[in-house]
Every structure is written in structure tokens, then in C-alpha cells.
Amino acid sequence: NLAAIVSRLQDRGVFVVVIGVRSASVFDNYDKPFRTLAVQHHTLFISNILAGVLAKRQLMSDQIHPNDAGYEQIAARLEKELRQAGLP
């Protein structure tokens, strides 16, 4: 239960970021519940962190896992979002 995990972490003073990971499935519909969870718990939400990575073969080690270059892009996006939220 993600809500319970987020609550426990926040109770301990942890800054929580809810990160959406979209799969290649057309049935993937987790973005809305993740966004709702983030709003309810006043956390930063980053939607579909894999956007722009999954569709590029040069960023993937196989069909579902990014390679080092893919993870660099993910880390850069995460850094950008954290900075925009006012975090160092």
C-alpha cells in the first residue's frame, strides 16, 4: 500500500517523491492514482519518468530496462524536477 509507505516515511521526516513509471502496455493506467496519492500526501509527483527513454533503442539495454545512457537521462530529468521544486 503506497499510501501507508508514504505516510510512514513522511512521519519520519523523509522528503517523498512519487515517480510514475509507465510501462509499454496500453493498459497502464497508474498515472492518475499516483498523481492523486501525491496530491493527498503533499509530495512531489513526477509523471512517467521513462518518457523519451523507452522508445529509443540506444537508451535501452533490453525491451524494458534502460542502459547507462538511459539512466543518465532519467537522473537528469529527476534533477531538473527537484531543482524546479526548489531543492538543491
The first five atom37 places (N, CA, C, CB, O) and aatype in JSON, in Angstrom:
{
  "aatype": [2, 10, 0, 0, 9, 19, 15, 1, 10, 5, 3, 1, 7, 19, 13, 19, 19, 19, 9, 7, 19, 1, 15, 0, 15, 19, 13, 3, 2, 18, 3, 11, 14, 13, 1, 16, 10, 0, 19, 5, 8, 8, 16, 10, 13, 9, 15, 2, 9, 10, 0, 7, 19, 10, 0, 11, 1, 5, 10, 12, 15, 3, 5, 9, 8, 14, 2, 3, 0, 7, 18, 6, 5, 9, 0, 0, 1, 10, 6, 11, 6, 10, 1, 5, 0, 7, 10, 14],
  "atom_mask": [
    [1, 1, 1, 1, 1],
    [1, 1, 1, 1, 1],
    [1, 1, 1, 1, 1],
    [1, 1, 1, 1, 1],
    [1, 1, 1, 1, 1],
    [1, 1, 1, 1, 1],
    [1, 1, 1, 1, 1],
    [1, 1, 1, 1, 1],
    [1, 1, 1, 1, 1],
    [1, 1, 1, 1, 1],
    [1, 1, 1, 1, 1],
    [1, 1, 1, 1, 1],
    [1, 1, 1, 0, 1],
    [1, 1, 1, 1, 1],
    [1, 1, 1, 1, 1],
    [1, 1, 1, 1, 1],
    [1, 1, 1, 1, 1],
    [1, 1, 1, 1, 1],
    [1, 1, 1, 1, 1],
    [1, 1, 1, 0, 1],
    [1, 1, 1, 1, 1],
    [1, 1, 1, 1, 1],
    [1, 1, 1, 1, 1],
    [1, 1, 1, 1, 1],
    [1, 1, 1, 1, 1],
    [1, 1, 1, 1, 1],
    [1, 1, 1, 1, 1],
    [1, 1, 1, 1, 1],
    [1, 1, 1, 1, 1],
    [1, 1, 1, 1, 1],
    [1, 1, 1, 1, 1],
    [1, 1, 1, 1, 1],
    [1, 1, 1, 1, 1],
    [1, 1, 1, 1, 1],
    [1, 1, 1, 1, 1],
    [1, 1, 1, 1, 1],
    [1, 1, 1, 1, 1],
    [1, 1, 1, 1, 1],
    [1, 1, 1, 1, 1],
    [1, 1, 1, 1, 1],
    [1, 1, 1, 1, 1],
    [1, 1, 1, 1, 1],
    [1, 1, 1, 1, 1],
    [1, 1, 1, 1, 1],
    [1, 1, 1, 1, 1],
    [1, 1, 1, 1, 1],
    [1, 1, 1, 1, 1],
    [1, 1, 1, 1, 1],
    [1, 1, 1, 1, 1],
    [1, 1, 1, 1, 1],
    [1, 1, 1, 1, 1],
    [1, 1, 1, 0, 1],
    [1, 1, 1, 1, 1],
    [1, 1, 1, 1, 1],
    [1, 1, 1, 1, 1],
    [1, 1, 1, 1, 1],
    [1, 1, 1, 1, 1],
    [1, 1, 1, 1, 1],
    [1, 1, 1, 1, 1],
    [1, 1, 1, 1, 1],
    [1, 1, 1, 1, 1],
    [1, 1, 1, 1, 1],
    [1, 1, 1, 1, 1],
    [1, 1, 1, 1, 1],
    [1, 1, 1, 1, 1],
    [1, 1, 1, 1, 1],
    [1, 1, 1, 1, 1],
    [1, 1, 1, 1, 1],
    [1, 1, 1, 1, 1],
    [1, 1, 1, 0, 1],
    [1, 1, 1, 1, 1],
    [1, 1, 1, 1, 1],
    [1, 1, 1, 1, 1],
    [1, 1, 1, 1, 1],
    [1, 1, 1, 1, 1],
    [1, 1, 1, 1, 1],
    [1, 1, 1, 1, 1],
    [1, 1, 1, 1, 1],
    [1, 1, 1, 1, 1],
    [1, 1, 1, 1, 1],
    [1, 1, 1, 1, 1],
    [1, 1, 1, 1, 1],
    [1, 1, 1, 1, 1],
    [1, 1, 1, 1, 1],
    [1, 1, 1, 1, 1],
    [1, 1, 1, 0, 1],
    [1, 1, 1, 1, 1],
    [1, 1, 1, 1, 1]
  ],
  "atom_positions": [
    [[0.84, -1.17, 0.0], [0.0, 0.0, 0.0], [0.89, 1.24, 0.0], [-0.96, 0.0, 1.21], [1.51, 1.57, 1.01]],
    [[0.94, 1.9, -1.12], [1.83, 3.06, -1.27], [1.47, 4.19, -0.32], [1.79, 3.56, -2.69], [2.36, 4.88, 0.19]],
    [[0.19, 4.41, -0.07], [-0.22, 5.49, 0.83], [0.36, 5.27, 2.22], [-1.76, 5.59, 0.91], [0.83, 6.22, 2.85]],
    [[0.34, 4.04, 2.7], [0.89, 3.74, 4.02], [2.4, 3.94, 4.04], [0.54, 2.3, 4.43], [2.95, 4.45, 5.02]],
    [[3.07, 3.54, 2.97], [4.52, 3.72, 2.89], [4.87, 5.19, 2.89], [5.09, 3.03, 1.63], [5.76, 5.62, 3.63]],
    [[4.18, 5.99, 2.08], [4.43, 7.43, 2.02], [4.19, 8.05, 3.4], [3.52, 8.1, 0.96], [5.01, 8.85, 3.86]],
    [[3.1, 7.69, 4.04], [2.8, 8.24, 5.38], [3.89, 7.91, 6.38], [1.45, 7.7, 5.88], [4.33, 8.78, 7.14]],
    [[4.34, 6.66, 6.39], [5.39, 6.26, 7.34], [6.68, 7.03, 7.09], [5.66, 4.76, 7.23], [7.34, 7.47, 8.03]],
    [[7.03, 7.19, 5.84], [8.24, 7.95, 5.52], [8.1, 9.4, 5.94], [8.55, 7.86, 4.03], [9.02, 9.96, 6.54]],
    [[6.98, 10.02, 5.63], [6.77, 11.41, 6.0], [6.74, 11.59, 7.51], [5.47, 11.93, 5.39], [7.23, 12.6, 8.02]],
    [[6.19, 10.63, 8.23], [6.18, 10.69, 9.7], [7.6, 10.71, 10.26], [5.42, 9.5, 10.28], [7.83, 11.21, 11.36]],
    [[8.54, 10.18, 9.5], [9.95, 10.16, 9.92], [10.73, 11.35, 9.36], [10.61, 8.86, 9.49], [11.95, 11.43, 9.52]],
    [[10.03, 12.27, 8.68], [10.68, 13.46, 8.17], [11.34, 13.3, 6.81], [0.0, 0.0, 0.0], [12.13, 14.15, 6.41]],
    [[11.02, 12.24, 6.11], [11.62, 11.98, 4.8], [10.88, 12.77, 3.72], [11.59, 10.46, 4.47], [9.65, 12.81, 3.72]],
    [[11.62, 13.4, 2.82], [11.03, 14.06, 1.66], [10.71, 12.99, 0.64], [11.99, 15.17, 1.07], [11.6, 12.27, 0.17]],
    [[9.45, 12.87, 0.29], [9.0, 11.8, -0.6], [8.71, 12.36, -2.0], [7.73, 11.11, -0.03], [8.11, 13.43, -2.14]],
    [[9.14, 11.63, -3.0], [8.82, 11.94, -4.38], [8.11, 10.73, -4.96], [10.11, 12.31, -5.21], [8.65, 9.62, -4.94]],
    [[6.91, 10.94, -5.47], [6.18, 9.86, -6.14], [6.55, 9.94, -7.61], [4.61, 9.99, -5.93], [6.34, 10.96, -8.27]],
    [[7.12, 8.85, -8.12], [7.6, 8.84, -9.51], [6.8, 7.82, -10.3], [9.13, 8.51, -9.57], [6.77, 6.63, -9.97]],
    [[6.15, 8.3, -11.34], [5.39, 7.41, -12.21], [6.3, 6.7, -13.18], [0.0, 0.0, 0.0], [7.15, 7.32, -13.82]],
    [[6.12, 5.41, -13.29], [6.88, 4.6, -14.24], [5.86, 3.96, -15.16], [7.78, 3.51, -13.52], [5.14, 3.04, -14.77]],
    [[5.82, 4.44, -16.37], [4.83, 3.96, -17.33], [5.42, 2.79, -18.09], [4.4, 5.08, -18.3], [6.56, 2.83, -18.54]],
    [[4.63, 1.76, -18.23], [5.09, 0.6, -19.0], [4.7, 0.77, -20.46], [4.5, -0.72, -18.42], [4.06, 1.76, -20.83]],
    [[5.08, -0.17, -21.25], [4.73, -0.13, -22.67], [3.31, -0.62, -22.92], [5.72, -0.97, -23.47], [2.83, -0.57, -24.05]],
    [[2.65, -1.09, -21.89], [1.3, -1.63, -22.04], [0.27, -0.52, -22.26], [0.93, -2.44, -20.8], [0.33, 0.53, -21.63]],
    [[-0.66, -0.77, -23.15], [-1.74, 0.19, -23.37], [-2.71, 0.18, -22.2], [-2.48, -0.12, -24.68], [-3.55, 1.07, -22.08]],
    [[-2.59, -0.81, -21.34], [-3.48, -0.91, -20.18], [-2.9, -0.23, -18.94], [-3.75, -2.37, -19.88], [-3.51, -0.26, -17.87]],
    [[-1.74, 0.38, -19.08], [-1.11, 1.07, -17.97], [-1.91, 2.31, -17.64], [0.37, 1.43, -18.31], [-1.97, 3.25, -18.44]],
    [[-2.52, 2.33, -16.46], [-3.34, 3.49, -16.08], [-3.02, 3.93, -14.65], [-4.83, 3.16, -16.2], [-3.92, 4.3, -13.89]],
    [[-1.74, 3.89, -14.3], [-1.34, 4.24, -12.94], [-1.07, 5.72, -12.74], [-0.12, 3.47, -12.57], [-0.94, 6.16, -11.6]],
    [[-0.97, 6.51, -13.79], [-0.62, 7.92, -13.65], [-1.61, 8.66, -12.76], [-0.54, 8.59, -15.02], [-1.21, 9.4, -11.86]],
    [[-2.89, 8.47, -13.0], [-3.9, 9.2, -12.22], [-3.86, 8.81, -10.74], [-5.29, 8.93, -12.79], [-3.87, 9.7, -9.9]],
    [[-3.82, 7.51, -10.38], [-3.75, 7.19, -8.95], [-2.45, 7.67, -8.29], [-3.87, 5.69, -8.77], [-2.48, 8.09, -7.13]],
    [[-1.32, 7.63, -9.02], [-0.07, 8.13, -8.45], [-0.16, 9.64, -8.22], [1.12, 7.81, -9.39], [0.29, 10.14, -7.19]],
    [[-0.74, 10.35, -9.18], [-0.91, 11.8, -9.04], [-1.81, 12.11, -7.84], [-1.51, 12.41, -10.34], [-1.52, 13.01, -7.05]],
    [[-2.9, 11.36, -7.7], [-3.82, 11.56, -6.59], [-3.12, 11.29, -5.26], [-5.05, 10.63, -6.73], [-3.29, 12.05, -4.3]],
    [[-2.33, 10.23, -5.2], [-1.56, 9.91, -3.99], [-0.64, 11.07, -3.63], [-0.75, 8.62, -4.2], [-0.56, 11.47, -2.47]],
    [[0.06, 11.6, -4.61], [0.99, 12.7, -4.38], [0.25, 13.95, -3.87], [1.76, 13.03, -5.66], [0.73, 14.61, -2.95]],
    [[-0.89, 14.25, -4.46], [-1.67, 15.42, -4.02], [-2.15, 15.21, -2.59], [-2.87, 15.66, -4.97], [-2.03, 16.11, -1.76]],
    [[-2.69, 14.05, -2.3], [-3.21, 13.77, -0.96], [-2.14, 13.85, 0.11], [-3.85, 12.38, -0.93], [-2.42, 14.23, 1.25]],
    [[-0.91, 13.5, -0.24], [0.18, 13.48, 0.75], [1.13, 14.67, 0.59], [0.97, 12.19, 0.63], [2.17, 14.74, 1.26]],
    [[0.78, 15.61, -0.28], [1.58, 16.83, -0.47], [3.03, 16.49, -0.81], [1.53, 17.71, 0.79], [3.97, 17.03, -0.21]],
    [[3.2, 15.6, -1.77], [4.53, 15.22, -2.22], [4.75, 15.69, -3.65], [4.73, 13.7, -2.11], [3.8, 16.02, -4.36]],
    [[5.98, 15.71, -4.05], [6.32, 15.99, -5.43], [5.93, 14.78, -6.27], [7.84, 16.33, -5.6], [6.17, 13.64, -5.87]],
    [[5.34, 15.03, -7.42], [4.97, 13.95, -8.34], [5.67, 14.17, -9.66], [3.44, 13.87, -8.53], [5.61, 15.27, -10.22]],
    [[6.33, 13.15, -10.16], [6.95, 13.19, -11.48], [6.28, 12.11, -12.31], [8.51, 12.97, -11.4], [6.39, 10.92, -12.03]],
    [[5.58, 12.55, -13.32], [4.84, 11.63, -14.18], [5.75, 11.0, -15.22], [3.69, 12.36, -14.87], [6.58, 11.67, -15.82]],
    [[5.57, 9.71, -15.41], [6.23, 8.97, -16.48], [7.72, 9.32, -16.64], [5.52, 9.23, -17.78], [8.13, 9.89, -17.65]],
    [[8.49, 8.96, -15.64], [9.93, 9.27, -15.63], [10.66, 8.65, -16.82], [10.55, 8.78, -14.33], [11.76, 9.09, -17.17]],
    [[10.08, 7.64, -17.43], [10.73, 6.97, -18.56], [10.38, 7.59, -19.92], [10.35, 5.52, -18.57], [10.8, 7.08, -20.96]],
    [[9.62, 8.68, -19.91], [9.26, 9.34, -21.17], [10.51, 9.7, -21.96], [8.4, 10.61, -20.91], [11.45, 10.28, -21.42]],
    [[10.52, 9.35, -23.22], [11.66, 9.65, -24.07], [12.8, 8.65, -23.97], [0.0, 0.0, 0.0], [13.79, 8.74, -24.71]],
    [[12.68, 7.7, -23.07], [13.73, 6.69, -22.91], [13.28, 5.35, -23.51], [14.09, 6.52, -21.42], [14.02, 4.74, -24.28]],
    [[12.08, 4.91, -23.16], [11.6, 3.6, -23.6], [11.57, 3.44, -25.12], [10.23, 3.35, -23.05], [11.8, 2.35, -25.63]],
    [[11.28, 4.51, -25.82], [11.12, 4.42, -27.28], [12.44, 4.51, -28.04], [10.19, 5.51, -27.75], [12.45, 4.38, -29.27]],
    [[13.54, 4.74, -27.35], [14.83, 4.91, -28.03], [15.72, 3.71, -27.74], [15.52, 6.22, -27.59], [16.19, 3.53, -26.62]],
    [[15.96, 2.91, -28.76], [16.77, 1.69, -28.59], [18.16, 1.98, -28.05], [16.9, 0.98, -29.92], [18.71, 1.18, -27.29]],
    [[18.73, 3.14, -28.43], [20.08, 3.47, -27.98], [20.14, 3.77, -26.48], [20.62, 4.65, -28.76], [21.22, 3.88, -25.9]],
    [[18.96, 3.92, -25.83], [18.91, 4.19, -24.4], [18.46, 2.96, -23.59], [17.97, 5.35, -24.13], [18.28, 3.04, -22.37]],
    [[18.27, 1.85, -24.27], [17.74, 0.66, -23.62], [18.73, -0.51, -23.7], [16.4, 0.26, -24.27], [19.39, -0.72, -24.72]],
    [[18.82, -1.28, -22.6], [19.65, -2.47, -22.62], [18.86, -3.68, -23.11], [20.22, -2.74, -21.24], [19.44, -4.64, -23.63]],
    [[17.54, -3.64, -22.94], [16.64, -4.64, -23.48], [15.28, -3.94, -23.65], [16.54, -5.93, -22.54], [15.21, -2.71, -23.6]],
    [[14.22, -4.68, -23.84], [12.93, -4.03, -24.13], [12.31, -3.32, -22.93], [11.97, -5.05, -24.64], [11.41, -2.5, -23.12]],
    [[12.76, -3.6, -21.72], [12.14, -2.94, -20.57], [13.11, -2.22, -19.65], [11.39, -3.95, -19.79], [12.67, -1.49, -18.76]],
    [[14.41, -2.42, -19.82], [15.39, -1.83, -18.91], [16.29, -0.81, -19.63], [16.24, -2.92, -18.28], [16.89, -1.13, -20.65]],
    [[16.38, 0.4, -19.09], [17.31, 1.38, -19.67], [18.75, 0.92, -19.48], [17.1, 2.77, -19.02], [19.07, 0.15, -18.58]],
    [[19.61, 1.42, -20.36], [21.05, 1.19, -20.2], [21.64, 2.39, -19.45], [21.75, 0.99, -21.6], [20.89, 3.24, -18.96]],
    [[22.96, 2.46, -19.36], [23.59, 3.56, -18.63], [23.18, 4.94, -19.18], [25.1, 3.42, -18.67], [22.91, 5.86, -18.41]],
    [[23.14, 5.06, -20.49], [22.74, 6.33, -21.11], [21.28, 6.66, -20.78], [22.95, 6.28, -22.64], [20.94, 7.82, -20.56]],
    [[20.44, 5.65, -20.76], [19.04, 5.84, -20.4], [18.89, 6.3, -18.96], [0.0, 0.0, 0.0], [18.11, 7.21, -18.67]],
    [[19.64, 5.68, -18.06], [19.6, 6.08, -16.66], [20.15, 7.49, -16.46], [20.38, 5.09, -15.8], [19.7, 8.21, -15.57]],
    [[21.11, 7.88, -17.28], [21.61, 9.26, -17.22], [20.49, 10.24, -17.55], [22.8, 9.45, -18.19], [20.36, 11.28, -16.91]],
    [[19.69, 9.91, -18.56], [18.57, 10.79, -18.92], [17.53, 10.84, -17.81], [17.91, 10.3, -20.23], [16.99, 11.9, -17.5]],
    [[17.25, 9.69, -17.2], [16.3, 9.64, -16.09], [16.81, 10.49, -14.93], [16.07, 8.18, -15.63], [16.05, 11.27, -14.35]],
    [[18.09, 10.35, -14.59], [18.68, 11.12, -13.5], [18.64, 12.62, -13.8], [20.13, 10.67, -13.24], [18.37, 13.43, -12.91]],
    [[18.91, 12.99, -15.05], [18.87, 14.4, -15.43], [17.45, 14.96, -15.29], [19.37, 14.58, -16.87], [17.26, 16.09, -14.84]],
    [[16.48, 14.18, -15.68], [15.09, 14.64, -15.54], [14.71, 14.78, -14.07], [14.12, 13.66, -16.24], [14.08, 15.76, -13.67]],
    [[15.11, 13.81, -13.26], [14.83, 13.88, -11.83], [15.5, 15.1, -11.21], [15.31, 12.6, -11.13], [14.89, 15.81, -10.41]],
    [[16.76, 15.36, -11.57], [17.45, 16.53, -11.06], [16.72, 17.82, -11.46], [18.9, 16.56, -11.57], [16.55, 18.72, -10.64]],
    [[16.3, 17.89, -12.7], [15.58, 19.08, -13.19], [14.29, 19.3, -12.38], [15.25, 18.93, -14.69], [14.0, 20.42, -11.97]],
    [[13.54, 18.25, -12.17], [12.28, 18.35, -11.42], [12.53, 18.77, -9.97], [11.52, 17.01, -11.46], [11.79, 19.58, -9.42]],
    [[13.57, 18.21, -9.35], [13.88, 18.57, -7.97], [14.31, 20.04, -7.87], [14.98, 17.67, -7.42], [13.91, 20.74, -6.94]],
    [[15.11, 20.49, -8.83], [15.53, 21.89, -8.82], [14.34, 22.83, -9.04], [16.58, 22.14, -9.9], [14.25, 23.87, -8.39]],
    [[13.44, 22.46, -9.94], [12.23, 23.27, -10.18], [11.35, 23.33, -8.93], [11.42, 22.7, -11.35], [10.62, 24.3, -8.73]],
    [[11.42, 22.3, -8.1], [10.66, 22.27, -6.85], [11.38, 23.04, -5.73], [10.41, 20.81, -6.42], [10.89, 23.13, -4.61]],
    [[12.56, 23.58, -6.07], [13.3, 24.37, -5.09], [14.26, 23.58, -4.23], [0.0, 0.0, 0.0], [14.71, 24.06, -3.19]],
    [[14.58, 22.38, -4.66], [15.52, 21.56, -3.9], [16.89, 21.61, -4.55], [15.02, 20.1, -3.81], [17.0, 21.69, -5.78]],
    [[17.94, 21.57, -3.74], [19.31, 21.66, -4.3], [19.7, 20.43, -5.08], [20.32, 21.9, -3.19], [20.81, 20.36, -5.61]]
  ]
}
